[in-house]
Amino acid sequence: MDERNLKTIFTVCVDLNIHANMIQTSALMLSFCFDSNEQKLKQLRACLKDSFSVKYNEGLQLFTIRHYQNGSEQDFIKGKKVLVKQGSRSTMQFVLS
């Protein structure tokens, strides 16, 4: 997932007015969360299908804790499956199903 690919994907997102709430990238893939909108998802998939393999999940929750302290998320994620956990010094984000 080089800079040209990221530019292509994010240009499509800008054109469709899709705001990413969480982004995770690696050498091979880009994952991002945005607010549920069936029409925008359909348009995004149509724009990217020729150049990228697009997979998606629906019905997920993005949970963000600002001023995170270790263990403070336990009550909120209890009984849910954590698909992605991403953090910095002061913020943690979880994608939950």
C-alpha positions in Angstrom: 0.0 0.0 0.0 2.3 2.7 -1.3 1.7 6.5 -1.3 0.2 6.4 -4.8 -2.4 3.9 -3.8 -3.2 5.8 -0.6 -3.6 9.0 -2.7 -6.0 7.2 -5.1 -8.1 5.9 -2.2 -8.2 9.1 -0.2 -9.0 11.2 -3.3 -12.0 9.0 -3.9 -13.0 9.4 -0.2 -12.7 13.2 -0.5 -14.8 13.2 -3.7 -17.5 11.2 -2.0 -17.3 13.2 1.2 -16.3 10.2 3.3 -14.5 11.1 6.5 -12.3 8.3 8.0 -12.8 8.0 11.8 -9.9 5.5 12.1 -7.2 4.5 9.7 -4.8 1.6 9.9 -2.3 0.9 7.1 0.4 -1.7 6.4 2.6 -2.6 3.5 -0.2 -4.7 2.0 -3.5 -3.1 3.1 -5.5 -0.1 4.3 -8.3 -0.4 6.7 -10.5 2.5 7.7 -13.7 3.1 9.5 -16.3 5.6 8.5 -19.9 6.4 9.5 -22.4 4.0 8.0 -23.8 5.2 4.7 -25.0 2.5 2.3 -25.0 4.8 -0.7 -21.4 6.1 -0.1 -20.2 2.5 0.5 -21.7 1.5 -2.8 -20.1 4.4 -4.6 -16.7 3.8 -2.9 -16.7 0.1 -3.9 -17.6 1.0 -7.5 -14.8 3.5 -7.8 -12.2 1.2 -6.3 -13.2 -2.2 -7.6 -11.0 -2.2 -10.7 -7.8 -1.4 -8.8 -8.3 -2.9 -5.4 -9.8 -5.8 -3.6 -12.4 -4.1 -1.4 -13.7 -6.0 1.7 -16.0 -4.5 4.3 -17.9 -5.2 7.5 -21.1 -3.6 8.6 -22.7 -3.2 12.0 -19.5 -2.5 13.9 -18.8 0.0 16.6 -15.8 2.3 16.9 -15.0 3.0 20.5 -12.5 5.8 21.3 -11.1 6.6 24.8 -9.2 9.9 25.1 -6.8 10.3 28.1 -6.6 6.5 28.2 -5.5 4.7 31.3 -4.7 1.0 31.1 -7.7 -1.2 31.8 -10.3 1.7 31.5 -11.9 0.1 28.5 -12.9 -3.2 30.2 -16.5 -2.2 31.0 -17.2 -0.9 27.5 -15.7 -3.9 25.6 -17.1 -6.6 27.8 -18.9 -9.2 25.8 -17.8 -7.8 22.5 -15.2 -9.1 20.0 -12.3 -6.7 19.5 -11.4 -6.7 15.7 -8.9 -3.8 15.9 -7.1 -2.2 18.8 -5.1 0.9 18.1 -3.5 3.3 20.5 -1.1 6.2 21.2 0.1 7.6 24.5 -3.2 9.2 25.4 -5.9 7.7 23.1 -7.1 4.1 22.4 -9.5 3.1 19.7 -11.3 -0.3 19.4 -13.4 -1.6 16.5 -15.9 -3.9 18.1 -18.5 -6.4 16.8 
